[in-house]
């Protein structure tokens, strides 16, 4: 894809089949790619959990708690800027590229030299060497940010998805081979570096654009200001979302942190697979609508109700089967992760609903309000973490769940206030699914304990049988509860229609990869969903 024409302007855009159709197709191809990524991650998790120790994972997590924040400079800021601009030309994009690369180089050198500080904080000398290795990912990532952003602006989500899949495959392959060869935690570090390098090379290959030398271009300052606001919000939220890692690693050491991290990975897995992949598409669609119109509210509430229907089901089911699932995937020595996860589970569904409130903030161009709300979120979350620290990783997991239930209603009230988007309509879109999941979950646990012959069978066979039985019983009860509360099959029909439009099986090869970009000028407040709608640790581990 060549993003700019001979005069340096972004190539003309054209809608093919309407905004809704293109948005759904883009979401569909992204979700399909995430299914592939999910399979890759699961295979890597199963293998690496048996080749490496919890301490290996914990040691690398001590470093990635900081390195991922620095690596995300540009990914959370300049990507949004490229997507939200009314116009984007070759020279403005070039300025952004060089700013991002120079900052990435400075952060790389600074983080490599900060290893001694991490050693003092964690009282663990090995983190200094890991920090040097992980610092390479910061600079490498900075070289691909603008190319990926231009691909997304052109709605080339299929291309971006292929790049992600390729990078994951090579990354986990390197990690597995080195772990099998006895490299320990260095296998994980090598995986991170491989993923960043592959992504950069593939992005340059698919986006045929060579940046020009920096020059004075109108708009560079305003774009940088917008990007700083978005990255500021991300940084604050990242700090809050990683304070748990920081506290567990500092107080309890690498092994407990390794157990905790794997439980957390399962906790955020639904957001990885369900919410995060469609975030760019969701916001690109909402940003093109009049944010005070009934159509805007209808689009948003439809999307939120689908998130609630699926999210509450997935969250309740994982709460029931999570301990057995971790035993099957990771092996018997990871039993402590299963115990921790039982406290994470009840927060999965509400977490997905909570993060969607960011769609409102950024689709109406109010990144400043999003940042202010994040400060409130951070304060509440960190206070809960500190209060729960005496109870160890289990206590931290429990307050994670509590934080989402506490913050969801005020978050939506604050987000919708500028456009008079009432909180009652938000609650009306989600409460029936929350109630259905609670009722079906409690009933399924009781029924399975009575009728399932393998309820107390030990080992992998017993765990797998419980997963299948519990899931089937819960799903049947959940569907029935949704029907009774709504008085019809319409919620399920709505999901079915959306999925059908996302992936029309006879036309996938033709429509999944749009050849042209969206029509019409971008509104000034349009932004990407890269940095919102999802936890800021979703991409921490490819393993």
C-alpha positions as CSV (number, residue, x, y, z in Angstrom):
1,X,0.0,0.0,0.0
2,X,1.3,3.4,-1.0
3,X,-0.3,5.9,1.4
4,X,0.4,9.1,-0.4
5,X,0.0,10.3,-4.0
6,X,2.6,12.1,-6.1
7,X,1.7,15.5,-4.5
8,X,2.2,14.1,-1.0
9,X,-1.5,14.0,0.0
10,X,-3.2,11.0,1.5
11,X,-4.7,9.0,-1.2
12,X,-8.4,9.7,-2.1
13,X,-10.9,7.6,-0.1
14,X,-14.0,5.9,-1.1
15,X,-16.7,3.9,0.7
16,X,-17.6,0.6,-0.8
17,X,-21.0,-0.6,0.4
18,X,-21.4,1.9,3.1
19,X,-19.7,2.7,6.4
20,X,-21.5,0.1,8.5
21,X,-20.7,-2.7,6.0
22,X,-17.0,-1.8,5.8
23,X,-16.8,-1.4,9.6
24,X,-18.3,-4.8,10.2
25,X,-16.1,-6.4,7.6
26,X,-13.0,-4.8,9.1
27,X,-14.1,-6.0,12.6
28,X,-14.7,-9.5,11.2
29,X,-11.3,-9.9,9.6
30,X,-9.7,-8.6,12.8
31,X,-11.6,-11.0,15.0
32,X,-10.6,-13.9,12.7
33,X,-7.0,-12.9,13.0
34,X,-7.4,-12.7,16.8
35,X,-8.7,-16.3,16.8
36,X,-5.4,-17.3,15.0
37,X,-3.4,-15.3,17.5
38,X,-5.3,-16.9,20.4
39,X,-4.4,-20.3,19.1
40,X,-0.7,-19.4,18.8
41,X,-0.7,-18.0,22.3
42,X,-2.4,-21.0,23.8
43,X,0.1,-23.4,22.2
44,X,3.0,-21.3,23.4
45,X,1.5,-21.1,26.9
46,X,1.0,-24.8,27.1
47,X,4.6,-25.5,26.0
48,X,6.5,-22.7,27.8
49,X,4.7,-23.4,31.1
50,X,6.3,-26.8,31.0
51,X,9.7,-25.7,29.9
52,X,10.1,-22.6,32.2
53,X,9.5,-22.0,35.8
54,X,7.1,-19.4,37.4
55,X,10.2,-17.5,38.5
56,X,11.3,-17.1,34.9
57,X,8.0,-15.5,34.0
58,X,8.0,-13.4,37.1
59,X,11.5,-12.1,36.5
60,X,10.7,-10.9,32.9
61,X,7.4,-9.4,34.2
62,X,9.4,-7.3,36.7
63,X,11.1,-5.6,33.7
64,X,8.2,-5.5,31.3
65,X,6.1,-3.6,33.9
66,X,8.3,-0.6,32.9
67,X,9.6,-1.4,29.4
68,X,6.1,-1.8,27.9
69,X,5.2,1.7,29.1
70,X,8.2,3.2,27.2
71,X,7.6,0.9,24.2
72,X,4.1,2.2,23.9
73,X,5.2,5.8,23.2
74,X,3.8,6.5,19.8
75,X,1.7,3.4,19.7
76,X,-0.6,5.3,22.1
77,X,-0.5,8.8,20.8
78,X,0.7,9.1,17.2
79,X,-1.5,6.3,15.9
80,X,-4.5,8.2,17.2
81,X,-3.2,11.4,15.7
82,X,-2.8,9.9,12.3
83,X,-6.3,8.5,12.4
84,X,-8.0,11.6,13.7
85,X,-6.6,14.2,11.4
86,X,-8.9,15.9,8.9
87,X,-5.9,15.7,6.5
88,X,-2.6,13.9,6.6
89,X,0.2,14.4,4.1
90,X,3.6,13.0,3.5
91,X,5.5,15.7,5.2
92,X,3.4,15.8,8.4
93,X,3.7,12.1,8.7
94,X,7.4,12.3,8.2
95,X,7.8,14.8,11.0
96,X,5.8,12.5,13.3
97,X,8.0,9.5,12.3
98,X,11.2,11.3,13.2
99,X,9.9,12.6,16.5
100,X,8.8,9.2,17.4
101,X,12.1,7.5,16.4
102,X,14.2,10.1,18.3
103,X,12.2,9.8,21.4
104,X,12.3,6.0,21.1
105,X,16.1,6.1,20.9
106,X,16.4,8.3,24.0
107,X,14.0,6.0,25.9
108,X,16.0,2.9,24.8
109,X,19.3,4.3,26.1
110,X,17.7,5.6,29.3
111,X,16.0,2.3,30.1
112,X,19.1,0.2,29.4
113,X,21.0,2.4,31.9
114,X,18.2,2.1,34.5
115,X,18.8,-1.6,35.2
116,X,20.7,-0.9,38.4
117,X,17.8,1.1,39.8
118,X,15.5,-1.9,39.1
119,X,18.0,-4.2,40.8
120,X,17.8,-2.0,44.0
121,X,14.1,-1.9,43.9
122,X,13.4,-5.6,43.5
123,X,16.6,-6.8,45.3
124,X,17.1,-9.0,42.3
125,X,20.4,-8.6,40.3
126,X,19.2,-10.4,37.2
127,X,16.7,-7.7,36.2
128,X,19.6,-5.4,35.2
129,X,20.6,-7.7,32.3
130,X,17.0,-8.3,31.4
131,X,16.4,-4.6,31.2
132,X,19.2,-4.2,28.7
133,X,17.7,-6.9,26.5
134,X,14.2,-5.5,26.7
135,X,15.4,-2.0,25.9
136,X,15.9,-3.0,22.3
137,X,12.2,-3.5,21.8
138,X,11.6,0.2,22.6
139,X,13.6,1.5,19.7
140,X,12.6,-1.2,17.2
141,X,8.9,-0.6,17.9
142,X,9.3,3.1,17.3
143,X,10.3,2.5,13.7
144,X,7.0,0.8,12.8
145,X,4.5,3.0,14.5
146,X,3.7,5.4,11.7
147,X,3.7,2.7,9.0
148,X,1.1,0.7,11.0
149,X,-0.9,3.9,11.7
150,X,-1.1,4.7,7.9
151,X,-2.2,1.1,7.2
152,X,-5.0,1.5,9.7
153,X,-6.0,4.9,8.4
154,X,-6.4,3.2,5.0
155,X,-8.6,0.6,6.7
156,X,-6.1,-2.1,5.8
157,X,-6.9,-4.1,8.9
158,X,-6.3,-7.4,7.1
159,X,-2.8,-6.4,6.4
160,X,-2.2,-5.3,10.0
161,X,-3.6,-8.6,11.2
162,X,-1.3,-10.6,9.0
163,X,1.7,-8.7,10.3
164,X,0.6,-9.4,13.8
165,X,0.1,-13.1,13.2
166,X,3.5,-13.4,11.5
167,X,5.2,-11.6,14.3
168,X,3.5,-13.8,16.9
169,X,4.4,-17.1,15.1
170,X,8.1,-16.1,14.8
171,X,8.2,-14.8,18.4
172,X,6.8,-17.9,20.1
173,X,8.9,-20.2,17.9
174,X,12.1,-18.5,19.0
175,X,10.9,-18.5,22.7
176,X,10.1,-22.2,22.5
177,X,13.3,-23.3,20.8
178,X,15.5,-21.3,23.2
179,X,13.5,-22.5,26.3
180,X,13.9,-26.1,25.1
181,X,17.7,-25.4,24.7
182,X,17.8,-24.3,28.4
183,X,18.0,-20.5,28.0
184,X,15.5,-19.9,30.8
185,X,14.1,-16.4,31.1
186,X,16.3,-15.3,28.1
187,X,13.9,-17.3,25.9
188,X,11.1,-14.9,26.8
189,X,13.3,-11.8,26.2
190,X,14.3,-13.1,22.8
191,X,10.7,-13.6,21.9
192,X,9.9,-10.0,22.7
193,X,12.7,-8.7,20.5
194,X,11.8,-11.1,17.7
195,X,8.2,-9.9,17.7
196,X,9.2,-6.2,17.6
197,X,11.7,-6.8,14.8
198,X,9.3,-8.8,12.7
199,X,6.5,-6.3,13.1
200,X,8.8,-3.5,12.0
201,X,10.2,-5.2,8.9
202,X,6.7,-6.4,7.8
203,X,5.1,-2.9,8.3
204,X,7.8,-1.3,6.1
205,X,7.3,-4.0,3.5
206,X,3.5,-3.6,3.3
207,X,3.4,0.2,3.7
208,X,5.6,1.5,0.9
209,X,6.5,4.8,2.4
210,X,9.9,6.4,3.0
211,X,9.8,9.3,5.4
212,X,11.2,12.7,4.2
213,X,13.6,14.7,6.2
214,X,12.0,16.8,9.0
215,X,10.8,20.3,8.0
216,X,8.5,23.0,9.3
217,X,4.9,21.8,8.6
218,X,1.7,23.4,9.9
219,X,-0.1,21.2,12.3
220,X,2.9,19.4,13.7
221,X,2.6,21.1,17.1
222,X,-1.1,20.4,17.4
223,X,-0.7,16.8,16.5
224,X,2.1,16.4,19.1
225,X,-0.1,18.1,21.7
226,X,-2.9,15.7,21.0
227,X,-0.5,12.7,21.1
228,X,0.9,13.8,24.4
229,X,-2.6,13.9,25.9
230,X,-3.4,10.4,24.7
231,X,-0.1,9.0,25.8
232,X,-0.4,10.9,29.2
233,X,-3.7,9.1,29.7
234,X,-2.1,5.8,28.7
235,X,0.9,6.3,31.0
236,X,-1.3,7.1,34.0
237,X,-3.5,4.1,33.3
238,X,-0.5,1.8,32.6
239,X,0.9,2.8,36.0
240,X,-2.3,1.9,37.7
241,X,-2.8,-1.3,35.7
242,X,0.7,-2.5,36.5
243,X,1.0,-1.4,40.2
244,X,-0.2,-5.0,41.0
245,X,2.9,-6.5,39.3
246,X,5.1,-3.9,41.0
247,X,3.7,-4.6,44.5
248,X,3.6,-8.4,44.1
249,X,7.2,-8.5,42.7
250,X,8.6,-6.1,45.3
251,X,6.8,-7.8,48.3
252,X,6.8,-11.5,47.3
253,X,9.5,-12.1,44.6
254,X,9.6,-13.7,41.2
255,X,7.8,-17.0,41.8
256,X,4.6,-15.6,43.3
257,X,4.6,-12.9,40.6
258,X,4.9,-15.7,38.0
259,X,1.8,-17.4,39.4
260,X,-0.1,-14.2,39.7
261,X,0.9,-13.1,36.1
262,X,-0.5,-16.3,34.6
263,X,-3.8,-15.9,36.4
264,X,-3.9,-12.3,35.2
265,X,-3.3,-13.4,31.6
266,X,-6.4,-15.6,31.7
267,X,-8.3,-12.7,33.3
268,X,-7.6,-10.3,30.4
269,X,-7.8,-13.0,27.7
270,X,-11.5,-12.1,26.9
271,X,-10.6,-8.4,26.4
272,X,-7.7,-9.5,24.2
273,X,-10.0,-11.6,22.0
274,X,-13.3,-9.8,22.1
275,X,-12.9,-6.1,22.8
276,X,-9.5,-5.0,21.9
277,X,-9.5,-6.3,18.3
278,X,-12.6,-4.3,17.2
279,X,-11.6,-1.1,19.0
280,X,-10.2,0.7,16.0
281,X,-13.2,-0.2,13.9
282,X,-15.7,0.7,16.6
283,X,-14.2,4.2,17.1
284,X,-13.7,4.8,13.4
285,X,-17.4,4.2,13.0
286,X,-18.7,6.3,15.9
287,X,-16.4,9.2,15.0
288,X,-18.2,9.6,11.7
289,X,-21.6,10.1,13.3
290,X,-23.0,13.2,14.9
291,X,-22.3,12.5,18.5
292,X,-25.5,14.2,19.7
293,X,-27.7,12.2,17.3
294,X,-30.0,9.3,18.1
295,X,-28.0,7.3,15.5
296,X,-24.8,7.7,17.5
297,X,-26.5,6.5,20.7
298,X,-28.2,3.6,18.8
299,X,-24.8,2.4,17.4
300,X,-23.1,2.7,20.7
301,X,-25.8,0.9,22.7
302,X,-26.0,-1.9,20.1
303,X,-22.3,-2.5,20.4
304,X,-22.4,-2.3,24.2
305,X,-25.2,-4.7,24.4
306,X,-23.3,-7.2,22.3
307,X,-20.2,-6.8,24.5
308,X,-22.4,-7.4,27.6
309,X,-24.1,-10.4,26.1
310,X,-20.9,-12.1,25.2
311,X,-18.7,-10.7,27.9
312,X,-20.9,-11.7,30.8
313,X,-21.3,-15.2,29.5
314,X,-17.5,-15.7,29.0
315,X,-16.7,-14.1,32.4
316,X,-19.1,-16.4,34.3
317,X,-18.0,-19.5,32.4
318,X,-14.3,-18.8,33.0
319,X,-15.1,-18.2,36.7
320,X,-16.6,-21.7,36.9
321,X,-14.0,-23.6,34.9
322,X,-10.9,-21.3,35.3
323,X,-9.1,-23.4,37.9
324,X,-9.5,-26.6,35.9
325,X,-8.6,-24.8,32.7
326,X,-5.3,-23.6,34.1
327,X,-4.5,-27.1,35.3
328,X,-5.1,-28.5,31.8
329,X,-3.1,-25.7,30.0
330,X,-0.2,-25.1,32.4
331,X,0.2,-28.4,34.3
332,X,-0.2,-29.3,38.0
333,X,2.6,-27.1,39.3
334,X,0.6,-24.0,38.4
335,X,-2.2,-24.8,40.8
336,X,-1.6,-21.6,42.7
337,X,-2.5,-19.6,39.6
338,X,-5.8,-21.4,39.4
339,X,-6.6,-20.4,43.0
340,X,-5.8,-16.8,42.3
341,X,-7.9,-16.8,39.2
342,X,-11.1,-17.7,41.1
343,X,-10.9,-14.2,42.5
344,X,-10.3,-12.6,39.1
345,X,-13.2,-14.4,37.3
346,X,-16.2,-12.3,38.6
347,X,-14.6,-9.2,37.1
348,X,-14.2,-10.3,33.5
349,X,-17.6,-9.4,32.2
350,X,-17.8,-6.0,33.9
351,X,-14.3,-5.3,32.8
352,X,-15.3,-5.6,29.2
353,X,-18.3,-3.3,29.7
354,X,-16.2,-0.8,31.6
355,X,-13.5,-0.4,29.0
356,X,-16.0,0.4,26.3
357,X,-16.7,3.8,28.0
358,X,-13.6,5.1,26.3
359,X,-15.3,4.8,23.0
360,X,-17.5,7.8,24.0
361,X,-14.6,10.0,25.2
362,X,-12.4,9.7,22.1
363,X,-15.1,9.4,19.5
364,X,-16.3,12.9,20.6
365,X,-12.7,14.2,20.7
366,X,-12.5,14.6,24.5
367,X,-9.2,13.0,25.3
368,X,-8.7,15.6,28.0
369,X,-11.8,14.3,29.9
370,X,-10.6,10.8,29.4
371,X,-7.3,11.7,31.0
372,X,-9.0,13.3,33.9
373,X,-11.2,10.3,34.5
374,X,-8.2,8.1,34.3
375,X,-6.6,10.0,37.2
376,X,-9.7,9.1,39.3
377,X,-9.5,5.5,38.2
378,X,-5.8,5.3,39.1
379,X,-6.4,6.8,42.6
380,X,-9.2,4.3,43.4
381,X,-7.3,1.3,41.9
382,X,-4.0,2.0,43.7
383,X,-5.7,2.6,47.0
384,X,-7.5,-0.8,46.7
385,X,-4.2,-2.5,45.8
386,X,-2.4,-1.1,48.8
387,X,-5.2,-2.1,51.1
388,X,-5.2,-5.7,49.7
389,X,-1.5,-6.2,49.8
390,X,-1.5,-8.0,53.2
391,X,-3.6,-10.7,51.6
392,X,-1.0,-11.4,48.9
393,X,-1.7,-12.0,45.2
394,X,-5.2,-13.3,46.1
395,X,-6.1,-10.0,47.7
396,X,-4.8,-8.1,44.7
397,X,-6.9,-10.2,42.3
398,X,-10.1,-9.7,44.4
399,X,-9.7,-5.9,44.4
400,X,-9.2,-5.9,40.7
401,X,-12.6,-7.3,40.4
402,X,-14.0,-4.9,42.9
403,X,-12.5,-1.9,41.1
404,X,-14.5,-2.5,37.9
405,X,-17.8,-2.9,39.7
406,X,-17.1,0.3,41.7
407,X,-16.1,2.4,38.7
408,X,-18.4,1.4,35.8
409,X,-21.5,3.5,36.6
410,X,-19.6,6.8,37.4
411,X,-17.3,6.2,34.4
412,X,-20.3,6.1,31.9
413,X,-22.0,9.0,33.7
414,X,-18.9,11.2,33.2
415,X,-18.2,10.0,29.7
416,X,-21.7,10.7,28.5
417,X,-22.2,14.1,30.2
418,X,-20.8,16.3,27.3
419,X,-23.4,14.8,24.9
420,X,-26.2,14.2,27.4
421,X,-25.9,10.4,27.0
422,X,-27.9,9.3,29.9
423,X,-26.7,6.6,32.3
424,X,-30.1,4.9,32.4
425,X,-29.9,4.0,28.8
426,X,-26.4,2.5,29.4
427,X,-27.7,0.5,32.4
428,X,-30.7,-0.6,30.3
429,X,-28.4,-2.1,27.8
430,X,-26.4,-4.3,30.2
431,X,-28.3,-5.2,33.4
432,X,-30.2,-8.1,32.1
433,X,-27.0,-9.8,30.9
434,X,-25.4,-9.3,34.3
435,X,-28.4,-10.8,36.1
436,X,-28.6,-13.7,33.6
437,X,-24.9,-14.6,34.1
438,X,-25.2,-14.5,37.9
439,X,-28.4,-16.7,37.9
440,X,-27.1,-19.2,35.3
441,X,-23.7,-19.4,37.0
442,X,-25.0,-20.2,40.4
443,X,-27.5,-22.7,39.0
444,X,-25.0,-24.5,36.9
445,X,-22.5,-25.0,39.7
446,X,-25.3,-26.5,41.8
447,X,-26.6,-28.8,39.1
448,X,-23.2,-30.1,38.0
449,X,-22.3,-30.9,41.6
450,X,-25.4,-33.1,41.8
451,X,-25.3,-34.8,38.4
452,X,-21.7,-34.8,37.1
453,X,-19.9,-38.1,37.9
454,X,-16.5,-36.6,37.5
455,X,-17.0,-33.7,40.0
456,X,-14.3,-35.0,42.4
457,X,-12.1,-36.9,39.9
458,X,-8.5,-35.7,40.2
459,X,-6.0,-35.2,37.4
460,X,-6.4,-33.9,33.8
461,X,-9.2,-36.2,32.9
462,X,-11.4,-35.0,35.7
463,X,-10.5,-31.4,34.9
464,X,-11.4,-31.7,31.3
465,X,-14.6,-33.4,32.0
466,X,-15.6,-30.7,34.4
467,X,-14.8,-28.0,31.9
468,X,-17.0,-29.5,29.3
469,X,-19.9,-30.3,31.6
470,X,-19.8,-27.0,33.4
471,X,-19.6,-25.0,30.2
472,X,-22.5,-26.8,28.5
473,X,-24.8,-26.6,31.5
474,X,-23.9,-22.9,32.1
475,X,-24.4,-21.9,28.4
476,X,-27.8,-23.6,28.2
477,X,-29.0,-21.9,31.4
478,X,-27.6,-18.5,30.3
479,X,-29.3,-18.6,27.0
480,X,-32.5,-19.5,28.7
481,X,-32.1,-16.7,31.3
482,X,-31.4,-14.2,28.5
483,X,-34.6,-15.3,26.7
484,X,-36.7,-15.0,29.8
485,X,-35.4,-11.6,30.8
486,X,-35.8,-10.1,27.3
487,X,-39.0,-12.0,26.4
488,X,-37.6,-13.0,23.0
489,X,-34.6,-14.3,21.1
490,X,-33.8,-10.9,19.7
491,X,-30.4,-10.4,21.6
492,X,-29.1,-13.7,20.1
493,X,-30.5,-12.8,16.7
494,X,-28.7,-9.5,16.8
495,X,-25.4,-11.2,17.5
496,X,-26.1,-13.6,14.7
497,X,-26.9,-10.9,12.2
498,X,-23.7,-8.9,13.1
499,X,-21.6,-12.0,12.7
500,X,-23.2,-12.8,9.4
501,X,-22.4,-9.3,8.1
502,X,-18.9,-9.5,9.5
503,X,-18.0,-12.7,7.6
504,X,-20.1,-13.5,4.6
505,X,-18.5,-16.8,3.8
506,X,-18.8,-16.5,0.1
507,X,-17.1,-13.1,-0.1
508,X,-14.3,-13.2,2.5
509,X,-11.5,-13.1,0.0
510,X,-13.0,-10.2,-1.8
511,X,-14.2,-8.0,1.0
512,X,-12.0,-8.8,4.0
513,X,-9.2,-6.6,2.7
514,X,-10.6,-3.3,1.5
515,X,-8.5,-1.9,-1.3
516,X,-9.6,1.7,-0.7
517,X,-9.9,3.9,2.4
518,X,-13.0,5.3,3.9
519,X,-14.7,8.1,2.1
520,X,-15.2,11.7,3.2
521,X,-13.1,13.9,5.3
522,X,-12.1,12.8,8.8
523,X,-13.8,14.8,11.5
524,X,-11.3,16.7,13.7
525,X,-12.3,14.7,16.7
526,X,-11.8,11.3,15.1
527,X,-9.2,9.1,16.9
528,X,-8.2,5.5,17.0
529,X,-9.0,3.0,19.6
530,X,-5.5,1.6,19.9
531,X,-5.0,3.0,23.4
532,X,-8.5,2.7,24.8
533,X,-11.2,0.2,25.4
534,X,-8.7,-2.4,26.7
535,X,-6.4,-2.9,29.5
536,X,-3.0,-1.5,29.0
537,X,-1.3,-4.8,29.6
538,X,-3.0,-6.8,27.0
539,X,0.0,-7.2,24.8
540,X,2.6,-7.9,27.5
541,X,3.2,-11.5,26.7
542,X,3.1,-13.3,23.4
543,X,3.8,-16.4,25.5
